[in-house]
Amino acid sequence: MIGFILRRLALLVPVLAGLSILLFLWVRALPGDPARALLGQRATPESIARVTETYGFDRPVLEQYFRYVGSLLQGDFGRSIRDGRPVTSTFLEKFPGTIELALAALLIAVVVGVPLGYLAARHRGRALDTFVVSGSLFGVVTPVFFLAILLKLVFADWLGLLPTGLRQDARIDATHVTNFYVLDGLLTQEWDAALDALTHLILPAIALGTIPLAIIVRITRAAVAEVIDEDFVRTAKAKGLPGKLISRRHVLRNALLPVVTTIGLQTGLLLSGAVLTETVFAWNGIGRYLFESITQRDYPVLQGYILFIALTYALINLAVDVAYGIIDPRVRVS
C-alpha cells in the first residue's frame, strides 16, 4: 500500500507540470488586459506600461513561464494584481472558510443521502422510493444560486430564523486561531461565537450540499439495489442471519465502492464550486475571492487557485483509492 501511494504521488509531478503549461497559456489567452482592468478609468498609456513592466507582462511568454515555475518551486504563487498581496497568504486566510463550508455541505449530503438511498433501494417501486427519487431529481436540476436565494428569502428575510449572510456577526468579538470559525469558538471556549458561526453556516451549507446530496442518493440507491439481488445476500438470508447484520456486512459494505467514489468526486467539486454560494451569502471564502479576481483579470490568483484545486482533486482520488483497499480486501490484493 505504501509503494502504491508513493507511485501515485510521483505521477502527480508530470500531471501538474503539464497542467501548469496549459493553464499559463490559457490564462494569457483570455480577452482583456489585466493592467487596464486594474487601473480602470484611471488608465493611461504610461500607467498601463508601468503596471505591465512591474508584473513582467512585457517579457516573452517562455521567460514568464519559467519565472513562474521557479517561483512555484519555492512555494511562491506570486502577488495579486488587484491588491498586491501574496497569493499564498490570501489563500491561507480565505480557504479555511471554503473548507468549512464544503465540509458542512458534504456532511449534510452524506448523513442524509446514504440512508435515503438505502431506504429507497429497500422499498423499490413503493411510495417512499418514488418520493426519494423525485426529490433527488429536483435537487439535481435546481441551480445552486436559485436555491441559495430561495433559502435566504424564506428562512432569513421572511421568517427571520437564520442570518442572511457573512460568516459571523460583526458585533461578536471572536478570537480566530485557525480561521475555521466554528472550530475557533470551540477551541477558545467562546460558545456564543461558535453558535453564531454555526447558525451562519446552516443556509450556505444546505444550498451547496443539495446537488451532492441528490447525486449520493441516486448512486447509493442504484448500488444497494444491485447488491440486494446478489446470490450471497440470498444465501445469508437463507442461513438465518439477522437482518441488521446482513445490511451492514453484506449489503452496505459491498455497495460502498461506487458511493465512496461519488463522495470523493463531490468533495473536490464542493471545494472548487462554492463560488455562487459564497457570492449569494457574502461568504468570505476563496470562491468569492476568485469571482472578484476573474473580473479583474488577476492572473496569479487564477493560476494559483486552479493549480491548488488540481492538486486537491489528485489527493482526494488517492484517498479514495486507499479507501477501496480498506473497504474491499479484493481491491487491496489486486
Buried (B, 14 or more C-beta within 10 A) or exposed (E): EEEEEEEBEEEBEEEBEEBBEEBBEEBBEEEEBBBBBBBEEEBEEEBBEEBBEEBEBEEEEEEBBEEBBEBBEEEBBBBBBBBEEBBBEBBEBBBBBBBBBBBBBBEBBBEBBBEBBBBBBBBBEEEBBEEBBEBBEEBBEBEBBEBBBEBBEEBBEEEEEBBBBBBBBEEBEBEBEEBBBBBBBBEBEBEEBBEBBBBBBBBBBBBBBBBBBBBBBBBBBBBBBEBBEBEEBEEBEEEEBEEEEBBEEBBBEBBBBEBBBBBBBBBBBBBBBBBBBBBBBEBBBBBBBBEEBBEBBBBBBBBBBBBBBBBBBBBBBBBBBBBBBEBBEEBEEE
